[in-house]
Amino acid sequence: MAEEPDKELTPIAAGEKTNYSDGIFDRKTARQFSSNKVTQEHIDLILKAAFAAPTGGNQRSWEFIVVTDKNLMLDMKQGNSYSQALDTAPLVIVIAVSPQTAAYPELLTMDAGIAAQSILVQASKLGLASVPMSIAPQKARIDGVSRALHIPADIVPHIMICIGQPLTDAVSSASTNFYDERKVHYNRY
Ligand SMILES: Cc1cc2nc3c(=O)[nH]c(=O)nc-3n(C[C@H](O)[C@H](O)[C@H](O)COP(=O)(O)O)c2cc1C
């Protein structure tokens, strides 16, 4: 069967957006941030959103390390060549998991990912830009972040999210209509 040509990707229309939840389609990605700090009130709201995320078997085996110290952020870059956002971000939240105490350790990666999305959406709702950056499963990244933040050996940092005001206009593909019916299957594949 001949392949269908790629559909043109269009921004989601303003009217259409009203039916979507804020925070998802207006999420902005930034890798360069202004020096404006994120307020403690906003940090608390972002953390509450993270704790509201679902986990497998309700195991809730994550922990969140809030980093605001720029020297620590620069240390976290060791072993992670794709983490330039750490140079300027005023806030980084590291999502770490505890495989040894988790009831379902095989689900921890998904738990961390879902908590990350909650953080991204809440940050977006507060008008803040963000970028998620993976740590696990790369050993060099796990070691670099663990060493910088004194994370004990039985706790594994999985993903970190830089958050702040973007230095310039932040862009994101989140507002692009990526809906692709070829990737959606109803009832049978
Ligand atoms: C699991 C995961 C890991 C990512 N790791 C990095 C990373 O190490 N460094 C980085 O700059 N961006 C990272 N990103 C951000 C993606 O590059 C970005 O979300 C993607 O390009 C889509 O852009 P958008 O968020 O603007 O839609 C990661 C995103 C995800 C979901």
The ligand as a Gaussian input file, in Angstrom:
#p B3LYP/6-31G(d) Opt

LIG

0 1
 C       12.659000      11.161000      28.554000
 C       13.148000      12.492000      28.047000
 C       14.494000      12.800000      28.111000
 C       14.983000      14.025000      27.678000
 N       16.303000      14.301000      27.836000
 C       16.749000      15.523000      27.486000
 C       18.120000      15.877000      27.740000
 O       18.908000      15.090000      28.251000
 N       18.516000      17.130000      27.400000
 C       17.651000      18.045000      26.834000
 O       18.090000      19.166000      26.559000
 N       16.361000      17.733000      26.561000
 C       15.894000      16.505000      26.897000
 N       14.562000      16.186000      26.691000
 C       13.662000      17.175000      26.083000
 C       13.295000      16.802000      24.654000
 O       14.401000      16.980000      23.809000
 C       12.102000      17.668000      24.198000
 O       11.027000      17.456000      25.063000
 C       11.713000      17.333000      22.786000
 O       12.701000      17.808000      21.928000
 C       10.373000      17.908000      22.376000
 O       10.370000      19.291000      22.492000
 P        9.181000      20.019000      23.239000
 O        9.295000      19.620000      24.662000
 O        9.426000      21.444000      22.977000
 O        7.889000      19.568000      22.664000
 C       14.073000      14.965000      27.131000
 C       12.709000      14.654000      27.052000
 C       12.251000      13.454000      27.526000
 C       10.770000      13.160000      27.477000

